[in-house]
Amino acid sequence: MPRTQKQDPEFLEAALIGLQHTLAALELRIAELRSQLAGQPVSAKSAPAAPESGAKKRTMSASARRRIGLAQKKRWAAFNAGKSKPAAPKSAAPKPPKRVMSAEGRARIIAATKKRWAAFHKAQQPAKPAAKPAAKKVAKPVAKKAPAATKAPEAAAPTAAAASAPTT
């Protein structure tokens, strides 16, 4: 099914010229074949003349081109003049003074930002699973050593008391 699209008129004219050339070539070929069948040579009158390359071109005088150019320049001047007028008041308006933030306001903003980030990072951490009871280790039997001296604990007691006593 052919698509229907809006075609450019110049494109359609070019297609028409191309088809006319093809038609003229086919008619010439048909005339040659008919003359061969009849045994007569092809005459120039029997073959249709090839159409010119397109429709007759229209020419424009130099004064007409000049008038069109001046009118176009006038339109562009009006367009650009209308465009620059609104821009002038914008640049004439003074800029408002730059605002300055107090140290206290800045500190409050920083504190709030840190609080938000802490809450965000806390929410991003996966929930910790419940603590599993540790597996009991089986103690290996170890041979016990005999105590070296039983007198050491008695001697250690007076030294601890002496160390805690105030010195003057």
C-alpha positions as CSV (number, residue, x, y, z in Angstrom):
1,M,0.0,0.0,0.0
2,P,1.6,3.3,-1.0
3,R,2.2,5.8,1.8
4,T,0.6,9.2,1.4
5,Q,3.0,12.0,2.4
6,K,3.1,15.6,1.7
7,Q,5.5,16.1,-1.1
8,D,7.6,19.2,-1.8
9,P,6.4,20.8,-5.0
10,E,9.9,21.0,-6.4
11,F,10.4,17.3,-5.8
12,L,7.1,16.5,-7.6
13,E,8.1,18.7,-10.6
14,A,11.5,17.0,-10.8
15,A,9.7,13.6,-10.7
16,L,7.4,14.7,-13.5
17,I,10.3,15.9,-15.7
18,G,12.0,12.6,-15.2
19,L,8.9,10.6,-16.1
20,Q,8.4,12.8,-19.2
21,H,12.0,12.0,-20.4
22,T,11.3,8.3,-19.8
23,L,8.1,8.6,-21.8
24,A,9.8,10.4,-24.7
25,A,12.5,7.7,-24.8
26,L,9.8,4.9,-24.8
27,E,7.8,6.6,-27.6
28,L,11.0,6.9,-29.7
29,R,11.7,3.3,-29.1
30,I,8.1,2.3,-30.1
31,A,8.4,4.4,-33.3
32,E,11.6,2.6,-34.2
33,L,10.1,-0.8,-33.7
34,R,7.0,0.1,-35.8
35,S,9.2,1.4,-38.6
36,Q,11.2,-1.9,-38.6
37,L,8.0,-3.9,-38.8
38,A,6.7,-1.8,-41.7
39,G,10.1,-1.7,-43.3
40,Q,10.3,2.1,-43.4
41,P,13.0,4.3,-41.7
42,V,12.0,6.5,-38.8
43,S,11.3,10.0,-39.7
44,A,12.0,13.0,-37.5
45,K,8.3,14.0,-37.7
46,S,6.9,10.7,-36.4
47,A,9.1,10.7,-33.3
48,P,7.8,13.2,-30.7
49,A,10.3,15.9,-29.6
50,A,11.9,15.5,-26.2
51,P,10.4,18.0,-23.7
52,E,12.6,20.7,-22.4
53,S,14.2,20.2,-19.1
54,G,11.4,21.5,-17.0
55,A,8.9,24.3,-17.3
56,K,9.9,27.6,-18.7
57,K,12.0,29.4,-16.2
58,R,10.7,32.7,-14.9
59,T,13.2,35.5,-14.7
60,M,13.1,38.5,-12.4
61,S,14.4,42.0,-13.2
62,A,17.2,43.5,-11.2
63,S,15.0,46.2,-9.9
64,A,12.5,43.6,-8.6
65,R,15.2,41.7,-6.9
66,R,16.5,44.9,-5.3
67,R,13.0,45.8,-4.0
68,I,12.6,42.3,-2.5
69,G,16.0,42.5,-0.9
70,L,15.3,46.0,0.6
71,A,11.9,44.8,1.9
72,Q,13.6,41.7,3.6
73,K,16.2,43.9,5.2
74,K,13.5,46.2,6.5
75,R,11.7,43.2,8.0
76,W,14.9,42.0,9.7
77,A,15.7,45.4,11.1
78,A,12.2,45.7,12.6
79,F,12.5,42.2,14.1
80,N,15.9,42.9,15.6
81,A,14.8,46.3,16.9
82,G,11.8,44.8,18.7
83,K,14.0,42.1,20.1
84,S,16.7,44.4,21.6
85,K,14.2,46.9,23.3
86,P,13.0,44.4,26.1
87,A,16.6,43.4,26.7
88,A,17.7,47.0,27.6
89,P,15.5,47.3,30.8
90,K,16.7,44.0,32.2
91,S,20.4,45.2,32.1
92,A,19.5,48.6,33.4
93,A,18.0,47.2,36.7
94,P,20.6,47.1,39.5
95,K,21.6,43.8,40.9
96,P,20.4,43.2,44.5
97,P,23.3,43.0,47.1
98,K,24.7,39.6,47.7
99,R,23.3,38.0,50.9
100,V,25.6,36.9,53.7
101,M,24.9,34.0,56.0
102,S,25.6,34.3,59.7
103,A,28.0,31.9,61.4
104,E,25.1,30.6,63.6
105,G,22.9,29.9,60.6
106,R,25.7,28.1,58.9
107,A,26.4,26.0,62.0
108,R,22.7,25.0,62.2
109,I,22.6,24.0,58.5
110,I,25.8,21.9,59.0
111,A,24.3,20.2,62.1
112,A,21.1,19.4,60.3
113,T,23.0,18.0,57.3
114,K,25.1,15.8,59.5
115,K,22.0,14.5,61.3
116,R,20.3,13.7,58.0
117,W,23.4,11.8,56.8
118,A,23.7,9.9,60.0
119,A,20.0,8.8,59.7
120,F,20.6,7.9,56.1
121,H,23.7,5.8,56.8
122,K,21.9,4.1,59.7
123,A,19.0,3.1,57.5
124,Q,21.4,1.8,54.8
125,Q,23.1,-0.7,57.2
126,P,21.6,-4.2,57.1
127,A,19.8,-5.3,60.2
128,K,22.2,-7.3,62.4
129,P,21.1,-10.9,63.1
130,A,20.4,-12.1,66.6
131,A,23.6,-13.2,68.5
132,K,24.1,-16.9,68.2
133,P,25.2,-18.7,71.3
134,A,28.9,-19.5,71.1
135,A,29.8,-23.1,70.6
136,K,31.2,-24.6,73.8
137,K,34.8,-25.5,73.4
138,V,35.8,-28.8,74.9
139,A,38.8,-28.3,77.1
140,K,41.6,-30.6,76.5
141,P,43.1,-32.3,79.5
142,V,46.3,-30.5,80.5
143,A,48.7,-31.7,83.1
144,K,48.8,-29.3,86.0
145,K,52.1,-28.1,87.3
146,A,52.8,-28.3,91.0
147,P,52.7,-24.9,92.8
148,A,56.3,-23.5,93.1
149,A,56.0,-21.8,96.5
150,T,53.2,-21.5,99.1
151,K,55.0,-18.7,100.9
152,A,54.6,-16.2,98.1
153,P,50.9,-15.2,98.9
154,E,51.7,-14.3,102.5
155,A,54.6,-12.1,101.5
156,A,52.5,-10.4,98.8
157,A,49.9,-9.2,101.3
158,P,52.1,-6.9,103.3
159,T,53.6,-5.3,100.2
160,A,50.1,-4.5,98.8
161,A,49.2,-2.9,102.1
162,A,52.4,-0.9,102.2
163,A,51.9,0.3,98.7
164,S,48.4,1.7,99.5
165,A,49.6,3.4,102.7
166,P,50.2,7.2,102.3
167,T,53.7,8.4,102.6
168,T,54.5,11.7,104.1
